[in-house]
Every structure is written in C-alpha cells, then in structure tokens.
Amino acid sequence: MAVIIAITGLTFTYEWVGDGIYKTFNFGGDKAIETIAPTIDTTKFKKNNLLAIDRAFIETMKQQPKAEMFFIILPQNKGDIINTGAYPHTLRFDHQSNYYFHPSSGKLIQSDPYDKKSLGLQVVEMNYGIHTGQILDLPGKIIAFTVSLIASALPVTGFIIWFGRRKKFKK
C-alpha cells in the first residue's frame, strides 16, 4: 500500500511517472494522442461571449445528466476551444468525462466520456483518488492514513533501534 501511495504521489511532480502508469495499463500506447484537445484556427473568441459558454455547459449537462460536479475551462488564446467536464460524484476527482466545444457557437466538437477512455487513461485520471484513498471512501482514507503514518515512522524507529544498539555495553 505504501508503494502505491508513493507512486501515485510522484505523478503530481513527475509527468513521466504518470506516463509510465498509462503505458503499463495500456501495454504501450501514446497518452498524448488520446488526450489531445482539438484546436480551431479560424475563429475569433470574445471573452464576453457567454452564449457559447452557456451552450457548452447545457450540452455537458445533457451528456451527463446524473453528474454532480462540472467544470469549464475558458479559451485563453486564439484557436483554443471551450473545454468542459463532468464528474459523477461531488468532490470526487475520478471518472471524469470531457467535452470540447467551438468557442463562438458552443457546438460540441469532440466528446470523451469516461467509459470510452482506455484503461491506462482511466487509471491516470483516478490517480488523486488512489493516492488519497478517496477511491474507497472513508475506509480507503483510513487505510491510506494508516499506511502513510507507518511508512513515515519507519525511518524514525529505524534510527532509534540503530542508535540503541550503539549504546549497549559488551559483557
């Protein structure tokens, strides 16, 4: 358990660890190809164009009617698209479905529901839940906490045992 928590924690800092998890569960493959977002070169996006954003959000809610949590990423540059997503449970960051919309019209360009994603991408997106134990709800959080506490205590107890051996007198 400590190794799993450590590996999933490394993915927050080192992208190559996440790529390794992806390739392990997909037996190879390229994560960049599966996670690439479409771009649009010929449109102009106005930041006050709430109609396209509203349409994108409404369409996302239609695609995932039982979802409890949503997000919207607004275009920052010319050619960027509106990216929305849905999670089936509130404050659970796994089982994410993504949708990409045209920045002017709000029309759906591409959809990536969770069920259609490869096993490797599903595991990579569940990384936070696995790392924190959230994937198993309260029992998982308790297990993750206990394992982390034991793993963090090992160097201290090891030092105490080593230091104690040095103080023993030879008879």
N, C-alpha and C positions, 0 to 999 in steps of 0.2 A: 504494500500500500504506500509506503514512504517513497519508493522509487517512482510510482505512478504520479504521486503528488509533486515530486521533484521535477519529473519530466514535463508535466503539464505546466508547471511554473516557469520552466525555462522558455516555453513558447512565447511568453509575454515579452521577453527581451531578445531572444534569438529567433529570427524568422526561419532559419534553416532547420530548427528543431520541429517547427510546425510543418514545414515541407517534408521532413523525414517521416513524420506521423502520417501525413497524407499519402506518401508513396508506399509506406508499409501497408496501410489498409487497402490501397488500390493496387498493390503489386506493381508499382511503377506508375507511369502517367505524369501529366504535367498540370499542376494546380493552376498555373497562370491561364491556361486555355479554358478551364472550367469556370474560373472566377472573373474573366474579363467582362467589363461592362461596355455596352455599346456606346459609341460616340456619334455626334451629329456635327458636321462641319458647316452646314449651310444655314443654320438658324440663328436668330438673334434672341437672346433671352433678356427680358426686362425683369428686374427684381420685384417690381410691383405687380407682376402678372400672377395674382393669386388664383385666378380662374384655373390655370393649368395645374397648379399645386392642389387645389380643391378637387379637381377631376381625378388626379392621380391618387389622392387619398381615398376618395369614394370608390374608385376601382379596386384599390387594395382591400378595402373593407368588403367589397363584393367577392373578391377572390378568396378571402379568408374570413368568412362570416363569424366563425367561432373564436377568432383570435381575441386575446385580451390586452395585447400591448402592440403598439405600432411605432415606427419611426419614419422620418422623412429627411433625406439629405438633399439640400438645395444645390443647384449648379453654381459653381464658383467661377468657372471660366467659360469662354465661348466654346461651344461644341460639347459641353458637359450635358448630362441628362438628369432628370429627376429620379432619384433612387428612393424607393420606399421598401419597407419590410414589415413583416408581421410575426409575432411570437404567440404560440397558443396559450401561454400562461403568463400572468403578470409577474414581473421581476424574475423571470427565468430566461436566461440568455442562450437557450438551445432550441433546436427545431425551428430555426429561422427560415422564413420564405422571403425571397427578394423579388422585386418588380421594378422595371425600368420604363420610364415614360418620356415622351417628347416634351421638351421644355416650353414650347409655345402652345401646343394643342392639348397636352395632357393625355395623349393617346398611348396605350400600352404598346411598347416596342418588344419587350422580352420579359418572360416570367421564369423564375427559378424556384418552384415550390420545393419544400424540404423533401418530399417523397421522391422527387425526380433527381436529386443530387446523388453523387456517387458516395459509397461508404466512407471513403477517405475524407471527403469534404464534410460529411456529416459528423465524423469524429473530431475533425479540426474545429468545427463550429461548436461542438459540445465541450471544448477544452476548459472553459471557465467553470462550467458546472461540475466537471470531473475533478478539477483542481480544488475546488472549494467543498466538494461533497454534496453540492446542491442537487446533483442529478438523482440522489436517493432521498431527497427531502431531509427532515430532521435527523433520522438515523445516519444518513450519509455525512451530514455536517459533524455529528458527534464522532463518527469514525475518523473523519479527516482531522478533526481537532486532536483526538487522542493519539493518532499516528504521528502527527506533527509535533505534539508535545514530547512524545517518547523519542522521536528522532532528534529533536533539538537538545534533549537531555543527555543523549549518548556521549557527546564529547566531554561534557562536564563530569559525568560519572566515570568515564574512562580516565580522565585526568586525576580524579580523586583516588581511584584504585591504583594508578601508576605511582602517584605521589606517596600513597600509604605504604607501598612496597619498599620504597627507598628508606623509610623511617624505621623499618623493622631491624631489630638487633640480631646478630648472628650468635647462636648458642654453642 
